[in-house]
Amino acid sequence: MHSFASGEKRNYYGKADVIVYKLNRDGSPPPVFGASVTMLLYGDAFWPTYSTGDNTNLVATDSMKNFIQRETLHFEGADLDSYCHFLAHKFLQTYPQTEGIQVSVEEIPYAAIAGGNVAFAPAGPDRAVASVEMRQGGEVVERRSGIHGFKLLRLGGSAFTGFVRDQYTTLPEITNRPLHMWLDLEWICSTPVLLAPRVRELVHRIFHEFESGSIQQVIYRIGTAALSEFAEIAEVRLEANNRTWDTVAEQGDERGVFTEPRPPYGVLGLTLKR
């Protein structure tokens, strides 16, 4: 289910997974802007559709899809945060019966082949995300950005020791494991700012440099670094999954064969505020 920063809603509706690709073939950045958009509306004007089937004030979700795709042509920015703001503000102006709107976007990333500007291939697996909730009149309730879907592998330098041992403990203590973790992180800024490329570099740098005693320590180090290095960020939220591979066979610490872990996995969350 969807949630809103402004609180629980009696009713909401909208369109999800609206795909757009804007190609800037004139050389202006970015050359490929791909996105999957979710737009949700709420307000008393839409209640009669639920209670009596009266669609007088209802904007069809198919019209919402057309609005998103066609108006993307007029978006002049490059970051998802500004794109969310652009769509939300324009929609509220176009349909004044809308009390509030939430626009969420996940990028569909493409990277240039051989550093050129003609040929591209899908990138990832991590993807930038952004979300804006706005009320009629242009008041921004919440603005959130982030990167979802990091898949990070460290060949060594990760330990997990000293935890509670009792009758339920079967996990051995490990001092130098090959750590495989997934990571989502989001941040809140007061104004739109393009931070995703720099945050992505920060995550990669810290994961490479930092020898840790737990995944919790890894995400804490990433979160504190984000607050330290980016003054625009007021709050950062992180959630990691422990996807460390199961061991098949090892020759000391030098060589090993591993396989995907069994379905249960650890979930570790953290919120840090300035």
N, C-alpha and C positions, 0 to 999 in steps of 0.2 A: 504494500500500500504506500501511497505517496503522503508526504507530510509537508507542512508549511511553517516557516519561521514565525508567521503572524498568529499561529494557533490552529486548532482543529476546525475544519470546515464542515458545515452541514451537507454541502454538496459541492462537487467540482467535476469538471470534465475537460477533455482535450484530445490532442493527437500526439502519438508517440512514434518514435523511429522514423521521422521524416528525414529522408536522405537528400543532401544537397552537395554538389561539387561546383565550386566557382573557380574557373580557370582564368588567370591573368596572363594572357599571352602577349601583352605589351611590355613585359619586363618588370612590371611593378610587383612588389612582394605582397603576399606569398604567391608563387606561381600556381600552386594547387591548394585550395582551401576546401577541405572535405569535412562534413559534419553530419551527425545524427541528432536531430532536435526533438525534444519533448516540450509541448506547450500545454499548460493547464490553466483553466479559467475558473473563477468562483464569483459568486454574487447572488443577491436575491432575485435579480432579473431572470435567472435561469431556473428558479425553483418551480414555476408552473409546469415546466417540461416533466418534472418528476411527479408532481402532485396531480395534475389534470391532463397531461399530454399536450399542453398548449406550447407551441414552439415559436411564438410570436417574436421573442427577443433572442432566440437561439441562433448563434453562428455555427453553421454545420462544421463538423470536424474536417470534412473534405475541403471546405473553404479555408480553414485554418492551415491545412497542408499547402494549398495553393498560395496563400499569403506568405508563408515561410519561404517557399521556393522562389517565388517571383520577387519578393522584396530583397532577397539575398543579393540580387544583381546591384542593388543600390547601396549595399554596405561597403564603406570605403576603408574600414579598418583591417587589422590582421590578427587580432587576438579574440579568443572566445568570450571573454568577459564583456568586451565592448559589443560583440555580436549579440549576446543575450540582451544587453541593455537596449540596443538598437531595435530588435524585434519587439521587446516588451513595450517600449515607449510608443512605437509606431502603431502597434495593435490597440493599445488603450486609446490613442487619439482617434483611430478609425472606428472603434466600437465603444462608445461612451457608456453603454449599459454594463460594461464589464467592471466589476468592483475591484478585482485584483487579478494578477496574472503571475505565473511562474514559468520561466523559460529555462530549460536545462539543455546543455549541449555536450556531446562527446565528440572529439575530433576523430576523423578518419584519416590517419597520417600517411603521407607519401613523401619519400625522400628522393632527391635527385640522383641519377645514376652517373657515376664518374664526375660528380661535381658540376655537371652542366645544368642547363635550364630548358632542355627539350624532352628528355626521357626521365621517367620516374617509376619507382616501384613501391609497393606498400611497405610502410615502416612499422615500428612497434617492437614488442607487444604493448608497451605502455602508451597510454593515450591521455592527452590533456582533457580536462573537463571544466565546465563552468556552469553556474546557476545564478539567476537573478529573480527575486520576487519583488514586484512593484505594484503599488496601489494606484487607482485612478488619480490623476493629477501629477504623476511622476515621482511620488515618494518611493524611495528604495527601502524595502523592509530588510532585505538581506542580499548580500553579494558574496558568492563563494566561488573559489577556483581550486583546481587541484590537478593531480596526475594519478590515474588509476592503472593498475596492471603491471607494475614493475615485476620482473622475474630476475632475481639476482643470485648469482652463484659465486661463492668464495671457496677456493680450494683448501684453505687452511686458516689457522689463526682465529678460530671460533671455539669457545669452550662452553660447557654446561656442567657445573659441578656444585656440590655443597647443598643441594636441594633436600627437602624432607624425604627421609627413607623410613618406610614402615611396611606393614604386611601387604600393601597394595603396590609397592614399588618394584618394577622389573627393569626399568631403564638404567643402563650403566652410566657412570660418570664418564664424560668425554672431555678431553683437554685440547684436541686439535681436529675438530670435525670439518668435513666439507659442508659448508652451510648453504642450503638452497632455501630462499625465502621469497615470498611474494609481498608486495607492499602497495597500499593505496594511501595517498595523503591529500589533504585539502587544507586551504588556508583562507582566511577572511581578511580583506583589505577594505579601507574606507572608500577608495576610488579605483576605477579600472586601471590596471597596470599589467603589462606583459611580463610575467615572471616565470612561466613554465619552462622555457629553455634553460634559465639559470638555476631553477630548482632541480631540474633533471640532472644538470652537471654536478650540483651539490650532493645529491643522493649518490651518484656514481663515485664521486671523489671520497666521500666518507666511508662508503661500503668498502672501497679499495684500501683505504689507509688504516681503518680502525680495527684492531684486534679486540674482540669482545668476550665477555663472560656470559652473555645471554642475548637473545634477540631483543628483549626489553631494553637492554643497554644500547643496542644499535639504533633503535628508533628514537630513544631519548637523545642520543648524540645528534641524529639528523634533525630532530625538532628544535633543539636548543641552537644548533647552527643556523637553521632557517630564521629564527627570531633574531639572532645576532647579526646575520649578514644582510637581511632584508628589512629595513626599517618600515616598509609599507605594510608588513604582515602584523596584524593584531592578534591573531590566534591561528594555531596550526593543529590539525587533527591527523593522527596516523593510525593505520591498522595493518598489522603484518600477519601473514600466515606462515607457520613453520612447515615448509614442504621439503625438508631435508630428506635426501634419498636413502633408501634402505641398502645396507651393505650386502653384496653377494660374496665377494672375496677381496682380501687385501694382502699386500706384501709390505708390512710395516706402514710407515707414513708416506712412502714414495709412490705407491701404485695401488689402484683398486678398481673393482668393477661394482657398479651400483645400479639400482633399478628404482622405478617410481615408488613412492611410499604408499602404504595402505591408505584407504579413504579417510580415516580420522586424522585431523590435523589441528595443530595448536593455533589459536587466535589471540592476538595481543594488541591491545589498543591503548592510545595515549592522547591526551589533549593538553596543550601548553598554551598559556596566554601571556601576553606581555605584561 
